[in-house]
């Protein structure tokens, strides 16, 4: 019995990319694509890349699905084919796939020792294709790809689903593969909001869909009433067993394919038995009457005993036939009862259809009445339009007067704000002097911490050499290794991931890391610049620790994916917000500015400036720019933010 831990079905996307191993467990390659037979929805073959195995890494190979054995919980498929067979197999280039007709695939099946599934179906009583179909298919050339026998699951996935009249219903989300029979068990369709169903997925039998190759679409051959009453499922609770899927097939009026193979022989045998029994009953009764009439008169005891035995045998045969007739009569009555039930259901459905048509007629009449009312309302609206425009004109004039008064008030408030800004600039200069003093004190503290850090690093190196042999913390990592690493806080909670590392073109430093917070704090739609100093690396966990408080992150300014910080002036605000001094200012302040840096700065400014002059000039330009553009509300927010930054700096260096 299948359950959700041992499902009957797996999606094509789940199987694609799974590794392939041999019976000894050696890694052969991986599944690159799954090809679906467009006639009957069967998984025709899998496309396998062998990687470096046997020197076959540059080609793809078609392998019959029957050749694989699934290891569900290992996410692997076992290919039990001899090494010599794989070495001699004919592959194809990834950019030049062959015309995958059934003739071509037949040679692949025969090479690996399997009978093509379409020939197995003919042998079991399935209808054989006609001569015209076979000749048409055999006449295809390598250029005739307009009507393929097979298409990949990736090609079909995402195709739109339409009604027989061409109305858009939704699209193909996934193909679920029956891992036992190698068939498309069902197609997952999202309805896209039609008929009031937009947030669920729906399982649709392959037989209910007709591919329109040139339109990249599937036609859903299901009545509107059936589609409206279909049961969907949540994206986290897909049908994974045949028992669950059986109800879906019955709802759409199709017999499950795993039952069709057993029901057809059984039904044929039952029908043949009923015909044979009826013929036997009729002929045997006539034969008994004839034998009775033609039976000669016995002339002795032996003949009398023989006649008596024959009569007893015939009587027993008659009773047997009567019992069979009684049984057949019961079956006939049961069939008539089922037929009557079906007729009742059809009459009920016909009644419902008539009622639906009557309601539709009433709705059409209602729509006609509403159209008349709408036309009348439009005529009435023309008469009221002039008076409404006059009222709007008076209202606009009143609003304009109000706006002029508001503008005068804002000009007064702006003058007041400029006075306050001047006071803030003076206060900022004082804070800058205090910061310089704090930095001098912090420099001595950093030297002491550096000594402690060297001693700690030496102790950790000795411990790691004794306890975790072979696990070395690297001094360097590639940007692609760090990119997409997750970011956590000190409590171990997942905050987001690293999207990119931005490099300073002057000195080759990591200027900042670009971070996406995911759903954390509701900041999923923006990116954030984080100073590299704010991150600590855990290389063996593929994670970076961001030791910044929650309230600071909530107030951080992000940026759109199309508008990244690309200059030091833009990045300076980010460093200041998180309580770090920009690394290019530290070098200038320490008096270690290199000649190329000095030359570059001279070319940009035209004069040589001290670190204090550069910082003061940049801060003055930033404040003047904000005064021209920011609103009163933004100015209050900026002052509040600068107050918090100053408080954080004081806590950081004391």
Secondary structure, DSSP 8 states (H G I E B T S, - for coil): --BTTB-SEEEHHHHTT-EEE-TT--EEEEEEEEEEETTT-BEEEEEEE-TTGGG-TT-EEEEEGGGEEEEGGGTEEEE---HHHHHH---B-TTS-----HHHHHHHHHHTT---HHHHHHHTT-----HHHHHHHHT--TT--TT-SEEEHHHHTT-EEEETT--EEEEEEEEEEETTTTEEEEEEEE-TTGGG--S-EEEE-GGGEEEEGGGTEEEE---HHHHHT---B-TT----SHHHHHHHHHHTT---HHHHHHHHHHHHHHHHHHHHHHHHHHHHHHHHHHHHHH-----SHHHHHHHHHHHHHHHHHHHHHHHHHHHHHHHHHHHHHHHHHHHHHHHHHHHHHHHHHHHHHHHHHHHHHHHHHHHHHHHHHHHHHHHHHHHHHHHHHHHHHHHHHHHHHHHHHHHHHHHHHHHHHHHHHHHHHHHHHHHHHHHHHHHHHHHHHHHHHHHHHHHHHHHSTT----S---HHHHTT-EEE-TT--EEEEEEEEEE-TTT--EEEEEEE-TTGGG-TT-EEEE-GGGEEEEGGGTEEEE---HHHHHT---B-TTS---SHHHHHHHHHHTT---HHHHHHHTT---HHHHHHHHHHHSS---HHHHHHHHHHHHHHHHHHH--HHHHHHHHHHHHHHHHHHHHHH-
